[in-house]
């Protein structure tokens, strides 16, 4: 029987220079891991077939043609690939332009895949990228490959945006404020847990923060604060051996009973019920 660990496995420093790797779905078996985190981005570029994968407790079924992304730190695993043609592209965080990273942060855990048409440009540049990665001695190799990666990230980001119900585009003060808000949650979730505290950090009112968060993402600010805490709690419950008291402490709760009530209120089950709700999948 698989056993849990005290920490979730993180795949770090796996990418060779220039910080990029590419895998065809033909070789997906080599990448079938138990659930893990990466310290880099992964882009799913699916031309056709059915691809089933799990991302932070959500099963995602992609039917090609489609694209998607996994951000650094997200827990994921690959479940099944039926007659798939396409690529998984692994990219160092620093190679993804900031403007595209902002888009991925904004829609993290909200919308991370999108259907596209079979004639999308993204399917045309992947063979070029694969070819270039085999020509490391070419003049300006790094610059050319970086340019291709920037184009790839931009194309995926644009399709993620196109799939949103919101009419807001990545420009203007409202959008930038929401991006900063979600960055602050990721950085301070163990210490800062109230909308008014984040509003103060952003120098805006709690009412306005809730308003623009809902306008951009479809959910109020409190939802994203709670979801970030709950998601990390679920990860530790499901993938580690830490007990509830330890997890509460790791998440910044001195009173573990308060944490337990918070968890049950938002998930309709106790922390232990959640831990026992699925078979173990981490070795």
MARDREN-191347 format. One record per residue (C-alpha): residue number from 0; residue in one letter; chain; x, y, z. Coordinates in nm, 4 decimals. Example, Ala and Ser with C-alpha at 12.3 -4.5 7.8 and 13.67 -1.06 7.14 Angstrom:
<tilos>
<tilo num="0" residuo="a" cadena="A" east="1.2300" north="-0.4500" up="0.7800"/>
<tilo num="1" residuo="s" cadena="A" east="1.3670" north="-0.1060" up="0.7140"/>
</tilos>
This chain:
<tilos>
<tilo num="0" residuo="x" cadena="A" east="0.0000" north="0.0000" up="0.0000"/>
<tilo num="1" residuo="x" cadena="A" east="0.1339" north="0.3472" up="-0.0816"/>
<tilo num="2" residuo="x" cadena="A" east="0.2430" north="0.5483" up="0.2172"/>
<tilo num="3" residuo="x" cadena="A" east="0.2157" north="0.9194" up="0.2804"/>
<tilo num="4" residuo="x" cadena="A" east="0.5025" north="1.1558" up="0.3450"/>
<tilo num="5" residuo="x" cadena="A" east="0.5406" north="1.4521" up="0.5764"/>
<tilo num="6" residuo="x" cadena="A" east="0.5732" north="1.6834" up="0.2779"/>
<tilo num="7" residuo="x" cadena="A" east="0.4342" north="1.6846" up="-0.0747"/>
<tilo num="8" residuo="x" cadena="A" east="0.6887" north="1.5780" up="-0.3369"/>
<tilo num="9" residuo="x" cadena="A" east="0.8283" north="1.8745" up="-0.5290"/>
<tilo num="10" residuo="x" cadena="A" east="1.0014" north="1.8244" up="-0.8626"/>
<tilo num="11" residuo="x" cadena="A" east="1.2766" north="2.0859" up="-0.8597"/>
<tilo num="12" residuo="x" cadena="A" east="1.5613" north="2.1748" up="-1.0904"/>
<tilo num="13" residuo="x" cadena="A" east="1.4514" north="1.9154" up="-1.3463"/>
<tilo num="14" residuo="x" cadena="A" east="1.4863" north="2.1375" up="-1.6501"/>
<tilo num="15" residuo="x" cadena="A" east="1.8119" north="2.1504" up="-1.8382"/>
<tilo num="16" residuo="x" cadena="A" east="1.9394" north="2.4671" up="-2.0044"/>
<tilo num="17" residuo="x" cadena="A" east="1.7730" north="2.6747" up="-2.1389"/>
<tilo num="18" residuo="x" cadena="A" east="1.5035" north="2.5960" up="-1.8789"/>
<tilo num="19" residuo="x" cadena="A" east="1.2682" north="2.4152" up="-2.1163"/>
<tilo num="20" residuo="x" cadena="A" east="1.1640" north="2.0557" up="-2.1771"/>
<tilo num="21" residuo="x" cadena="A" east="0.9063" north="1.9095" up="-2.4084"/>
<tilo num="22" residuo="x" cadena="A" east="0.7342" north="1.5703" up="-2.4047"/>
<tilo num="23" residuo="x" cadena="A" east="0.5142" north="1.4175" up="-2.6693"/>
<tilo num="24" residuo="x" cadena="A" east="0.1968" north="1.2416" up="-2.5607"/>
<tilo num="25" residuo="x" cadena="A" east="0.3477" north="0.9389" up="-2.7337"/>
<tilo num="26" residuo="x" cadena="A" east="0.5948" north="0.9231" up="-2.4436"/>
<tilo num="27" residuo="x" cadena="A" east="0.3530" north="1.0218" up="-2.1691"/>
<tilo num="28" residuo="x" cadena="A" east="0.4125" north="0.6987" up="-1.9776"/>
<tilo num="29" residuo="x" cadena="A" east="0.7545" north="0.8327" up="-1.8789"/>
<tilo num="30" residuo="x" cadena="A" east="0.5834" north="1.1248" up="-1.7059"/>
<tilo num="31" residuo="x" cadena="A" east="0.3097" north="0.9336" up="-1.5222"/>
<tilo num="32" residuo="x" cadena="A" east="0.3862" north="1.0257" up="-1.1625"/>
<tilo num="33" residuo="x" cadena="A" east="0.2054" north="1.0137" up="-0.8372"/>
<tilo num="34" residuo="x" cadena="A" east="0.0709" north="1.3524" up="-0.7340"/>
<tilo num="35" residuo="x" cadena="A" east="0.3451" north="1.6125" up="-0.7113"/>
<tilo num="36" residuo="x" cadena="A" east="0.4335" north="1.9792" up="-0.7391"/>
<tilo num="37" residuo="x" cadena="A" east="0.6683" north="2.1363" up="-0.9905"/>
<tilo num="38" residuo="x" cadena="A" east="0.8809" north="2.4473" up="-0.9488"/>
<tilo num="39" residuo="x" cadena="A" east="0.8049" north="2.5425" up="-1.3106"/>
<tilo num="40" residuo="x" cadena="A" east="0.5101" north="2.5919" up="-1.5465"/>
<tilo num="41" residuo="x" cadena="A" east="0.3612" north="2.3120" up="-1.7527"/>
<tilo num="42" residuo="x" cadena="A" east="0.1599" north="2.3831" up="-2.0673"/>
<tilo num="43" residuo="x" cadena="A" east="-0.0737" north="2.1192" up="-2.2125"/>
<tilo num="44" residuo="x" cadena="A" east="-0.1000" north="2.1418" up="-2.5891"/>
<tilo num="45" residuo="x" cadena="A" east="-0.3496" north="1.8764" up="-2.7038"/>
<tilo num="46" residuo="x" cadena="A" east="-0.4206" north="1.8394" up="-3.0747"/>
<tilo num="47" residuo="x" cadena="A" east="-0.6643" north="1.5503" up="-3.0418"/>
<tilo num="48" residuo="x" cadena="A" east="-0.7657" north="1.2708" up="-2.8090"/>
<tilo num="49" residuo="x" cadena="A" east="-0.8976" north="1.2631" up="-2.4519"/>
<tilo num="50" residuo="x" cadena="A" east="-0.6640" north="1.3622" up="-2.1691"/>
<tilo num="51" residuo="x" cadena="A" east="-0.7715" north="1.3112" up="-1.8074"/>
<tilo num="52" residuo="x" cadena="A" east="-0.5655" north="1.4674" up="-1.5304"/>
<tilo num="53" residuo="x" cadena="A" east="-0.6087" north="1.5821" up="-1.1729"/>
<tilo num="54" residuo="x" cadena="A" east="-0.5257" north="1.9351" up="-1.0615"/>
<tilo num="55" residuo="x" cadena="A" east="-0.5664" north="2.0314" up="-0.6970"/>
<tilo num="56" residuo="x" cadena="A" east="-0.8528" north="1.7858" up="-0.6364"/>
<tilo num="57" residuo="x" cadena="A" east="-1.0312" north="1.8637" up="-0.9621"/>
<tilo num="58" residuo="x" cadena="A" east="-1.0473" north="1.6097" up="-1.2418"/>
<tilo num="59" residuo="x" cadena="A" east="-0.9965" north="1.7867" up="-1.5728"/>
<tilo num="60" residuo="x" cadena="A" east="-1.1012" north="1.6203" up="-1.8954"/>
<tilo num="61" residuo="x" cadena="A" east="-0.9589" north="1.7811" up="-2.2064"/>
<tilo num="62" residuo="x" cadena="A" east="-1.0867" north="1.6811" up="-2.5485"/>
<tilo num="63" residuo="x" cadena="A" east="-0.8546" north="1.7961" up="-2.8222"/>
<tilo num="64" residuo="x" cadena="A" east="-0.7966" north="2.0411" up="-2.9643"/>
<tilo num="65" residuo="x" cadena="A" east="-0.7366" north="2.2155" up="-2.6323"/>
<tilo num="66" residuo="x" cadena="A" east="-0.4728" north="2.3956" up="-2.4265"/>
<tilo num="67" residuo="x" cadena="A" east="-0.4119" north="2.4323" up="-2.0538"/>
<tilo num="68" residuo="x" cadena="A" east="-0.1561" north="2.5206" up="-1.7903"/>
<tilo num="69" residuo="x" cadena="A" east="-0.0307" north="2.4157" up="-1.4484"/>
<tilo num="70" residuo="x" cadena="A" east="0.1371" north="2.6834" up="-1.2373"/>
<tilo num="71" residuo="x" cadena="A" east="0.4378" north="2.6266" up="-1.0108"/>
<tilo num="72" residuo="x" cadena="A" east="0.3315" north="2.4774" up="-0.6781"/>
<tilo num="73" residuo="x" cadena="A" east="0.0042" north="2.3224" up="-0.7916"/>
<tilo num="74" residuo="x" cadena="A" east="-0.0438" north="1.9559" up="-0.7041"/>
<tilo num="75" residuo="x" cadena="A" east="-0.1238" north="1.7466" up="-1.0096"/>
<tilo num="76" residuo="x" cadena="A" east="-0.0986" north="1.4058" up="-1.1694"/>
<tilo num="77" residuo="x" cadena="A" east="-0.1816" north="1.2492" up="-1.5047"/>
<tilo num="78" residuo="x" cadena="A" east="-0.4590" north="0.9884" up="-1.5032"/>
<tilo num="79" residuo="x" cadena="A" east="-0.5317" north="0.8720" up="-1.8562"/>
<tilo num="80" residuo="x" cadena="A" east="-0.4567" north="0.9594" up="-2.2173"/>
<tilo num="81" residuo="x" cadena="A" east="-0.6686" north="0.8067" up="-2.4940"/>
<tilo num="82" residuo="x" cadena="A" east="-0.5464" north="0.8423" up="-2.8519"/>
<tilo num="83" residuo="x" cadena="A" east="-0.3793" north="1.1697" up="-2.7629"/>
<tilo num="84" residuo="x" cadena="A" east="-0.1590" north="1.3670" up="-2.9954"/>
<tilo num="85" residuo="x" cadena="A" east="0.0183" north="1.6731" up="-2.8650"/>
<tilo num="86" residuo="x" cadena="A" east="0.2798" north="1.7891" up="-2.6156"/>
<tilo num="87" residuo="x" cadena="A" east="0.3499" north="1.8757" up="-2.2558"/>
<tilo num="88" residuo="x" cadena="A" east="0.5849" north="2.1730" up="-2.2375"/>
<tilo num="89" residuo="x" cadena="A" east="0.7765" north="2.2406" up="-1.9162"/>
<tilo num="90" residuo="x" cadena="A" east="0.9073" north="2.5950" up="-1.8768"/>
<tilo num="91" residuo="x" cadena="A" east="1.1113" north="2.7703" up="-1.6096"/>
<tilo num="92" residuo="x" cadena="A" east="0.9070" north="3.0363" up="-1.4314"/>
<tilo num="93" residuo="x" cadena="A" east="1.1455" north="3.3158" up="-1.5325"/>
<tilo num="94" residuo="x" cadena="A" east="1.0978" north="3.2405" up="-1.9032"/>
<tilo num="95" residuo="x" cadena="A" east="0.7245" north="3.3159" up="-1.8895"/>
<tilo num="96" residuo="x" cadena="A" east="0.6760" north="3.6916" up="-1.9385"/>
<tilo num="97" residuo="x" cadena="A" east="0.5270" north="3.8736" up="-1.6410"/>
<tilo num="98" residuo="x" cadena="A" east="0.2184" north="3.9900" up="-1.8310"/>
<tilo num="99" residuo="x" cadena="A" east="0.1262" north="3.6285" up="-1.9040"/>
<tilo num="100" residuo="x" cadena="A" east="0.2095" north="3.5101" up="-1.5530"/>
<tilo num="101" residuo="x" cadena="A" east="-0.0339" north="3.7733" up="-1.4255"/>
<tilo num="102" residuo="x" cadena="A" east="-0.3097" north="3.6216" up="-1.6381"/>
<tilo num="103" residuo="x" cadena="A" east="-0.2324" north="3.2714" up="-1.5121"/>
<tilo num="104" residuo="x" cadena="A" east="-0.2339" north="3.3961" up="-1.1510"/>
<tilo num="105" residuo="x" cadena="A" east="-0.5669" north="3.5734" up="-1.2010"/>
<tilo num="106" residuo="x" cadena="A" east="-0.7440" north="3.2604" up="-1.3255"/>
<tilo num="107" residuo="x" cadena="A" east="-0.5581" north="3.0093" up="-1.1078"/>
<tilo num="108" residuo="x" cadena="A" east="-0.8021" north="2.7456" up="-0.9761"/>
<tilo num="109" residuo="x" cadena="A" east="-1.0800" north="2.9104" up="-1.1740"/>
<tilo num="110" residuo="x" cadena="A" east="-1.0153" north="2.8326" up="-1.5395"/>
<tilo num="111" residuo="x" cadena="A" east="-0.6945" north="2.6597" up="-1.6443"/>
<tilo num="112" residuo="x" cadena="A" east="-0.7896" north="2.4930" up="-1.9711"/>
<tilo num="113" residuo="x" cadena="A" east="-0.9680" north="2.5970" up="-2.2865"/>
<tilo num="114" residuo="x" cadena="A" east="-1.0949" north="2.4406" up="-2.6048"/>
<tilo num="115" residuo="x" cadena="A" east="-0.9458" north="2.5758" up="-2.9264"/>
<tilo num="116" residuo="x" cadena="A" east="-0.9706" north="2.5117" up="-3.2998"/>
<tilo num="117" residuo="x" cadena="A" east="-0.7519" north="2.2636" up="-3.4845"/>
<tilo num="118" residuo="x" cadena="A" east="-0.5829" north="2.5342" up="-3.6916"/>
<tilo num="119" residuo="x" cadena="A" east="-0.4495" north="2.7306" up="-3.3922"/>
<tilo num="120" residuo="x" cadena="A" east="-0.1003" north="2.8749" up="-3.4310"/>
<tilo num="121" residuo="x" cadena="A" east="0.0088" north="2.7030" up="-3.1101"/>
<tilo num="122" residuo="x" cadena="A" east="-0.0003" north="2.3656" up="-3.2884"/>
<tilo num="123" residuo="x" cadena="A" east="0.2283" north="2.4979" up="-3.5595"/>
<tilo num="124" residuo="x" cadena="A" east="0.5010" north="2.6335" up="-3.3334"/>
<tilo num="125" residuo="x" cadena="A" east="0.5409" north="2.3204" up="-3.1197"/>
<tilo num="126" residuo="x" cadena="A" east="0.7194" north="2.1195" up="-3.3934"/>
<tilo num="127" residuo="x" cadena="A" east="0.9448" north="2.4224" up="-3.4430"/>
<tilo num="128" residuo="x" cadena="A" east="1.0235" north="2.4321" up="-3.0711"/>
<tilo num="129" residuo="x" cadena="A" east="1.0964" north="2.0583" up="-3.0641"/>
<tilo num="130" residuo="x" cadena="A" east="1.3284" north="2.0961" up="-3.3613"/>
<tilo num="131" residuo="x" cadena="A" east="1.5106" north="2.3943" up="-3.2120"/>
<tilo num="132" residuo="x" cadena="A" east="1.5731" north="2.2141" up="-2.8826"/>
<tilo num="133" residuo="x" cadena="A" east="1.7788" north="1.9604" up="-3.0781"/>
<tilo num="134" residuo="x" cadena="A" east="1.9949" north="2.2304" up="-3.2363"/>
<tilo num="135" residuo="x" cadena="A" east="2.1741" north="2.3655" up="-2.9315"/>
<tilo num="136" residuo="x" cadena="A" east="2.4779" north="2.4728" up="-3.1332"/>
<tilo num="137" residuo="x" cadena="A" east="2.2796" north="2.7042" up="-3.3570"/>
<tilo num="138" residuo="x" cadena="A" east="2.3740" north="3.0736" up="-3.3360"/>
<tilo num="139" residuo="x" cadena="A" east="2.1376" north="3.2669" up="-3.1042"/>
<tilo num="140" residuo="x" cadena="A" east="1.9904" north="2.9365" up="-2.9824"/>
<tilo num="141" residuo="x" cadena="A" east="1.8818" north="3.0711" up="-2.6422"/>
<tilo num="142" residuo="x" cadena="A" east="1.7254" north="3.3860" up="-2.7858"/>
<tilo num="143" residuo="x" cadena="A" east="1.5297" north="3.1988" up="-3.0510"/>
<tilo num="144" residuo="x" cadena="A" east="1.3994" north="2.9381" up="-2.8074"/>
<tilo num="145" residuo="x" cadena="A" east="1.3003" north="3.2057" up="-2.5566"/>
<tilo num="146" residuo="x" cadena="A" east="1.1073" north="3.3877" up="-2.8287"/>
<tilo num="147" residuo="x" cadena="A" east="0.9176" north="3.0720" up="-2.9156"/>
<tilo num="148" residuo="x" cadena="A" east="0.8347" north="3.0094" up="-2.5487"/>
<tilo num="149" residuo="x" cadena="A" east="0.7110" north="3.3655" up="-2.5043"/>
<tilo num="150" residuo="x" cadena="A" east="0.4840" north="3.3182" up="-2.8064"/>
<tilo num="151" residuo="x" cadena="A" east="0.3580" north="2.9854" up="-2.6721"/>
<tilo num="152" residuo="x" cadena="A" east="0.2793" north="3.1318" up="-2.3276"/>
<tilo num="153" residuo="x" cadena="A" east="0.1052" north="3.4277" up="-2.4882"/>
<tilo num="154" residuo="x" cadena="A" east="-0.1107" north="3.2063" up="-2.7081"/>
<tilo num="155" residuo="x" cadena="A" east="-0.2179" north="2.9906" up="-2.4125"/>
<tilo num="156" residuo="x" cadena="A" east="-0.2882" north="3.2990" up="-2.2002"/>
<tilo num="157" residuo="x" cadena="A" east="-0.4998" north="3.4515" up="-2.4774"/>
<tilo num="158" residuo="x" cadena="A" east="-0.7110" north="3.1360" up="-2.5052"/>
<tilo num="159" residuo="x" cadena="A" east="-0.7608" north="3.1231" up="-2.1291"/>
<tilo num="160" residuo="x" cadena="A" east="-0.8821" north="3.4845" up="-2.1462"/>
<tilo num="161" residuo="x" cadena="A" east="-1.1108" north="3.4127" up="-2.4405"/>
<tilo num="162" residuo="x" cadena="A" east="-1.2779" north="3.1347" up="-2.2435"/>
<tilo num="163" residuo="x" cadena="A" east="-1.3753" north="3.3619" up="-1.9528"/>
<tilo num="164" residuo="x" cadena="A" east="-1.7224" north="3.5026" up="-1.9025"/>
<tilo num="165" residuo="x" cadena="A" east="-1.5767" north="3.8314" up="-1.7781"/>
<tilo num="166" residuo="x" cadena="A" east="-1.5337" north="4.1084" up="-2.0303"/>
<tilo num="167" residuo="x" cadena="A" east="-1.2404" north="4.2514" up="-1.8347"/>
<tilo num="168" residuo="x" cadena="A" east="-0.9107" north="4.2275" up="-2.0161"/>
<tilo num="169" residuo="x" cadena="A" east="-0.5587" north="4.2344" up="-1.8680"/>
<tilo num="170" residuo="x" cadena="A" east="-0.5209" north="4.6060" up="-1.8510"/>
<tilo num="171" residuo="x" cadena="A" east="-0.6277" north="4.8871" up="-1.6233"/>
<tilo num="172" residuo="x" cadena="A" east="-0.6159" north="4.9435" up="-1.2501"/>
<tilo num="173" residuo="x" cadena="A" east="-0.8913" north="4.6974" up="-1.1536"/>
<tilo num="174" residuo="x" cadena="A" east="-0.7248" north="4.4026" up="-1.3228"/>
<tilo num="175" residuo="x" cadena="A" east="-0.3812" north="4.4902" up="-1.1827"/>
<tilo num="176" residuo="x" cadena="A" east="-0.5235" north="4.5252" up="-0.8321"/>
<tilo num="177" residuo="x" cadena="A" east="-0.6840" north="4.1795" up="-0.8457"/>
<tilo num="178" residuo="x" cadena="A" east="-0.3561" north="4.0280" up="-0.9689"/>
<tilo num="179" residuo="x" cadena="A" east="-0.1724" north="4.1897" up="-0.6780"/>
<tilo num="180" residuo="x" cadena="A" east="-0.4444" north="4.0716" up="-0.4373"/>
<tilo num="181" residuo="x" cadena="A" east="-0.4048" north="3.7084" up="-0.5426"/>
<tilo num="182" residuo="x" cadena="A" east="-0.0271" north="3.7382" up="-0.5185"/>
<tilo num="183" residuo="x" cadena="A" east="-0.0636" north="3.8732" up="-0.1651"/>
<tilo num="184" residuo="x" cadena="A" east="-0.2875" north="3.5815" up="-0.0659"/>
<tilo num="185" residuo="x" cadena="A" east="-0.0278" north="3.3319" up="-0.1881"/>
<tilo num="186" residuo="x" cadena="A" east="0.2436" north="3.5129" up="0.0078"/>
<tilo num="187" residuo="x" cadena="A" east="0.0560" north="3.5842" up="0.3323"/>
<tilo num="188" residuo="x" cadena="A" east="-0.2199" north="3.3253" up="0.3671"/>
<tilo num="189" residuo="x" cadena="A" east="-0.0775" north="3.1842" up="0.6912"/>
<tilo num="190" residuo="x" cadena="A" east="-0.0791" north="3.5257" up="0.8614"/>
<tilo num="191" residuo="x" cadena="A" east="-0.3403" north="3.7409" up="0.6851"/>
<tilo num="192" residuo="x" cadena="A" east="-0.6921" north="3.6001" up="0.6586"/>
<tilo num="193" residuo="x" cadena="A" east="-0.9363" north="3.8927" up="0.6471"/>
<tilo num="194" residuo="x" cadena="A" east="-1.0594" north="4.0946" up="0.3484"/>
<tilo num="195" residuo="x" cadena="A" east="-1.0031" north="4.4211" up="0.5338"/>
<tilo num="196" residuo="x" cadena="A" east="-0.6389" north="4.3299" up="0.5985"/>
<tilo num="197" residuo="x" cadena="A" east="-0.5717" north="4.2680" up="0.2286"/>
<tilo num="198" residuo="x" cadena="A" east="-0.7628" north="4.5835" up="0.1388"/>
<tilo num="199" residuo="x" cadena="A" east="-0.5356" north="4.7768" up="0.3745"/>
<tilo num="200" residuo="x" cadena="A" east="-0.2264" north="4.6283" up="0.2090"/>
<tilo num="201" residuo="x" cadena="A" east="-0.3665" north="4.7435" up="-0.1249"/>
<tilo num="202" residuo="x" cadena="A" east="-0.4720" north="5.0869" up="0.0057"/>
<tilo num="203" residuo="x" cadena="A" east="-0.8349" north="5.0370" up="-0.0980"/>
<tilo num="204" residuo="x" cadena="A" east="-1.1603" north="4.9744" up="0.0870"/>
<tilo num="205" residuo="x" cadena="A" east="-1.2834" north="4.6189" up="0.1607"/>
<tilo num="206" residuo="x" cadena="A" east="-1.6032" north="4.6948" up="-0.0305"/>
<tilo num="207" residuo="x" cadena="A" east="-1.4112" north="4.7965" up="-0.3414"/>
<tilo num="208" residuo="x" cadena="A" east="-1.1825" north="4.4927" up="-0.3181"/>
<tilo num="209" residuo="x" cadena="A" east="-1.4813" north="4.2597" up="-0.3061"/>
<tilo num="210" residuo="x" cadena="A" east="-1.6424" north="4.4456" up="-0.5965"/>
<tilo num="211" residuo="x" cadena="A" east="-1.3483" north="4.4247" up="-0.8345"/>
<tilo num="212" residuo="x" cadena="A" east="-1.2585" north="4.0681" up="-0.7335"/>
<tilo num="213" residuo="x" cadena="A" east="-1.6089" north="3.9570" up="-0.8252"/>
<tilo num="214" residuo="x" cadena="A" east="-1.6050" north="4.1609" up="-1.1448"/>
<tilo num="215" residuo="x" cadena="A" east="-1.2743" north="4.0122" up="-1.2660"/>
<tilo num="216" residuo="x" cadena="A" east="-1.2965" north="3.6539" up="-1.1368"/>
<tilo num="217" residuo="x" cadena="A" east="-1.6644" north="3.5976" up="-1.0670"/>
<tilo num="218" residuo="x" cadena="A" east="-1.6074" north="3.5533" up="-0.6925"/>
<tilo num="219" residuo="x" cadena="A" east="-1.5699" north="3.7986" up="-0.4015"/>
<tilo num="220" residuo="x" cadena="A" east="-1.2380" north="3.8541" up="-0.2242"/>
<tilo num="221" residuo="x" cadena="A" east="-1.3350" north="3.6403" up="0.0755"/>
<tilo num="222" residuo="x" cadena="A" east="-1.3847" north="3.3405" up="-0.1529"/>
<tilo num="223" residuo="x" cadena="A" east="-1.0260" north="3.3547" up="-0.2790"/>
<tilo num="224" residuo="x" cadena="A" east="-0.8807" north="3.3971" up="0.0709"/>
<tilo num="225" residuo="x" cadena="A" east="-1.0749" north="3.0968" up="0.1991"/>
<tilo num="226" residuo="x" cadena="A" east="-1.0001" north="2.8859" up="-0.1076"/>
<tilo num="227" residuo="x" cadena="A" east="-0.6254" north="2.9401" up="-0.0810"/>
<tilo num="228" residuo="x" cadena="A" east="-0.6275" north="2.8287" up="0.2839"/>
<tilo num="229" residuo="x" cadena="A" east="-0.8614" north="2.5354" up="0.2183"/>
<tilo num="230" residuo="x" cadena="A" east="-0.6620" north="2.4187" up="-0.0807"/>
<tilo num="231" residuo="x" cadena="A" east="-0.3366" north="2.4066" up="0.1130"/>
<tilo num="232" residuo="x" cadena="A" east="-0.5156" north="2.2328" up="0.4020"/>
<tilo num="233" residuo="x" cadena="A" east="-0.6546" north="1.9697" up="0.1646"/>
<tilo num="234" residuo="x" cadena="A" east="-0.3112" north="1.9140" up="0.0147"/>
<tilo num="235" residuo="x" cadena="A" east="-0.1578" north="1.8521" up="0.3567"/>
<tilo num="236" residuo="x" cadena="A" east="-0.4461" north="1.6339" up="0.4736"/>
<tilo num="237" residuo="x" cadena="A" east="-0.4460" north="1.4188" up="0.1632"/>
<tilo num="238" residuo="x" cadena="A" east="-0.0792" north="1.3963" up="0.0730"/>
<tilo num="239" residuo="x" cadena="A" east="0.1026" north="1.4098" up="0.4096"/>
<tilo num="240" residuo="x" cadena="A" east="0.0965" north="1.2395" up="0.7483"/>
<tilo num="241" residuo="x" cadena="A" east="0.0652" north="1.5633" up="0.9457"/>
<tilo num="242" residuo="x" cadena="A" east="-0.2192" north="1.5531" up="1.1976"/>
<tilo num="243" residuo="x" cadena="A" east="-0.4936" north="1.8167" up="1.2117"/>
<tilo num="244" residuo="x" cadena="A" east="-0.3243" north="2.0115" up="1.4918"/>
<tilo num="245" residuo="x" cadena="A" east="0.0019" north="2.0279" up="1.2948"/>
<tilo num="246" residuo="x" cadena="A" east="-0.1774" north="2.1369" up="0.9789"/>
<tilo num="247" residuo="x" cadena="A" east="-0.3692" north="2.4064" up="1.1658"/>
<tilo num="248" residuo="x" cadena="A" east="-0.0410" north="2.5362" up="1.3073"/>
<tilo num="249" residuo="x" cadena="A" east="0.1270" north="2.5314" up="0.9643"/>
<tilo num="250" residuo="x" cadena="A" east="-0.1602" north="2.7406" up="0.8289"/>
<tilo num="251" residuo="x" cadena="A" east="-0.1347" north="2.9975" up="1.1058"/>
<tilo num="252" residuo="x" cadena="A" east="-0.4134" north="2.8823" up="1.3383"/>
<tilo num="253" residuo="x" cadena="A" east="-0.3185" north="2.8682" up="1.7058"/>
<tilo num="254" residuo="x" cadena="A" east="-0.6594" north="2.7211" up="1.7897"/>
<tilo num="255" residuo="x" cadena="A" east="-0.6896" north="2.4021" up="1.5863"/>
<tilo num="256" residuo="x" cadena="A" east="-1.0568" north="2.3682" up="1.6848"/>
<tilo num="257" residuo="x" cadena="A" east="-1.1278" north="2.7004" up="1.5133"/>
<tilo num="258" residuo="x" cadena="A" east="-0.9518" north="2.5673" up="1.2049"/>
<tilo num="259" residuo="x" cadena="A" east="-1.1597" north="2.2493" up="1.2246"/>
<tilo num="260" residuo="x" cadena="A" east="-1.4829" north="2.4512" up="1.2341"/>
<tilo num="261" residuo="x" cadena="A" east="-1.3635" north="2.6661" up="0.9432"/>
<tilo num="262" residuo="x" cadena="A" east="-1.2798" north="2.3577" up="0.7379"/>
<tilo num="263" residuo="x" cadena="A" east="-1.6137" north="2.1874" up="0.8044"/>
<tilo num="264" residuo="x" cadena="A" east="-1.8126" north="2.5047" up="0.7375"/>
<tilo num="265" residuo="x" cadena="A" east="-1.6545" north="2.5432" up="0.3946"/>
<tilo num="266" residuo="x" cadena="A" east="-1.6331" north="2.1782" up="0.2851"/>
<tilo num="267" residuo="x" cadena="A" east="-1.9302" north="2.0173" up="0.4639"/>
<tilo num="268" residuo="x" cadena="A" east="-1.6999" north="1.7525" up="0.6122"/>
<tilo num="269" residuo="x" cadena="A" east="-1.4470" north="1.7330" up="0.8907"/>
<tilo num="270" residuo="x" cadena="A" east="-1.0753" north="1.7361" up="0.8184"/>
<tilo num="271" residuo="x" cadena="A" east="-1.0477" north="1.3647" up="0.9028"/>
<tilo num="272" residuo="x" cadena="A" east="-1.3473" north="1.2807" up="0.6849"/>
<tilo num="273" residuo="x" cadena="A" east="-1.1747" north="1.4553" up="0.3972"/>
<tilo num="274" residuo="x" cadena="A" east="-0.8479" north="1.2710" up="0.4663"/>
<tilo num="275" residuo="x" cadena="A" east="-1.0287" north="0.9375" up="0.4518"/>
<tilo num="276" residuo="x" cadena="A" east="-1.2523" north="1.0228" up="0.1560"/>
<tilo num="277" residuo="x" cadena="A" east="-1.0176" north="0.8898" up="-0.1166"/>
<tilo num="278" residuo="x" cadena="A" east="-0.7554" north="0.6112" up="-0.1454"/>
<tilo num="279" residuo="x" cadena="A" east="-0.3928" north="0.7175" up="-0.1051"/>
<tilo num="280" residuo="x" cadena="A" east="-0.2154" north="0.8046" up="-0.4271"/>
<tilo num="281" residuo="x" cadena="A" east="0.1194" north="0.9336" up="-0.3021"/>
<tilo num="282" residuo="x" cadena="A" east="0.4081" north="0.6970" up="-0.2442"/>
</tilos>
